[in-house]
């Protein structure tokens, strides 16, 4: 073997070892404060039909095909999509729905890669008409998933999309007419 082949094998072995030592799980969280009570914001998250107003992926591919199923909203509601290369193919199901507090979703990707993750929205009252909304995604990944996550900086890219979606959710919610308390 030449010195170059030995050097290449050594570098490849080091890269494999490095990727193998990366964490097997990930968690991405972004949050924003919205000037509205949790119950108002909850309706925009708990009903997949409302996601087209604020979801960043709906804007990436306006021709994306969407199908709704299960219950109309809340626990058991489903949403599947098929879009361009950036949006891919997948489906979601609401697996937990606590009025004005939390929506938890099982998220399955089929393309551009297969993965199952958990998405969670937590709504925390801040007093008055203000609510902190946290959007989180977590999951596990195998060797190739770890490499993709690390070298393509997927966490940063997804975090940026979460920030855009939360900003749009804030615009949608805050542009609604306020209902006066009786």
Residue pairs with C-beta under 8 A, 6 or more apart in sequence:
19 143
19 146
19 147
19 150
20 143
20 146
22 146
22 149
22 150
23 146
24 140
24 141
24 142
24 146
25 138
25 139
25 140
25 141
26 138
26 139
26 140
26 141
26 149
26 155
27 136
27 137
27 138
28 136
28 137
28 138
28 155
28 158
28 159
28 162
29 134
29 135
29 136
30 134
30 135
30 136
30 159
30 162
30 163
30 166
31 132
31 133
31 134
31 135
31 166
32 132
32 133
32 163
32 166
32 167
32 169
32 170
33 126
33 130
33 131
33 132
33 133
34 41
34 130
34 131
34 132
34 133
34 169
34 170
34 173
34 174
35 129
35 130
35 174
36 129
36 130
36 131
36 173
36 174
36 176
37 100
37 125
37 129
37 131
38 100
38 101
38 123
38 124
38 125
38 131
39 99
39 100
40 173
40 176
41 123
41 131
41 133
41 169
41 173
42 99
42 100
42 101
42 103
42 123
43 50
44 50
44 51
44 53
44 54
44 169
44 172
44 173
45 103
45 121
45 123
45 133
45 169
46 73
46 74
46 77
46 94
46 97
46 103
47 72
47 73
47 74
47 77
48 68
48 73
48 77
48 78
48 79
48 92
48 94
49 68
49 72
49 73
51 58
51 79
52 58
52 66
53 168
53 172
54 165
54 168
54 169
54 171
54 172
55 165
55 168
56 161
56 162
56 164
56 165
56 168
57 64
57 81
57 83
57 87
57 161
58 64
59 164
60 83
60 84
60 86
60 87
61 83
61 84
61 86
61 87
63 83
63 84
64 81
64 82
64 83
64 84
64 87
65 81
65 82
65 83
66 79
66 80
66 81
67 79
67 80
67 81
68 77
68 78
68 79
69 77
69 78
69 79
69 80
70 76
70 77
70 78
70 93
70 94
71 77
73 94
73 97
74 94
74 97
75 94
75 95
75 96
75 97
76 93
76 94
77 93
77 94
78 91
78 92
78 93
78 94
79 91
79 92
79 93
80 90
80 91
80 92
81 87
81 89
81 90
81 91
82 89
83 89
85 112
88 109
88 110
88 111
88 112
88 113
89 109
89 110
89 111
90 107
90 108
90 109
90 110
90 111
91 107
91 108
91 110
92 105
92 106
92 107
92 108
92 119
93 105
93 106
94 103
94 104
94 105
95 104
95 105
95 106
96 102
96 103
96 104
97 103
97 104
100 123
101 122
101 123
102 120
102 121
102 122
102 123
103 120
103 121
104 118
104 119
104 120
104 121
105 118
105 119
105 120
106 116
106 118
107 116
107 117
107 118
107 119
107 137
108 115
108 116
109 115
109 116
109 117
113 145
113 148
115 139
115 141
115 145
116 139
117 137
117 138
117 139
118 137
118 138
118 139
119 135
119 136
119 137
120 134
120 135
120 136
120 137
120 138
121 133
121 134
121 135
121 136
122 133
122 134
122 136
123 131
123 132
123 133
124 131
124 132
124 133
124 134
125 131
126 132
129 178
133 166
133 169
135 162
135 165
135 166
137 158
137 162
141 148
141 149
148 154
149 155
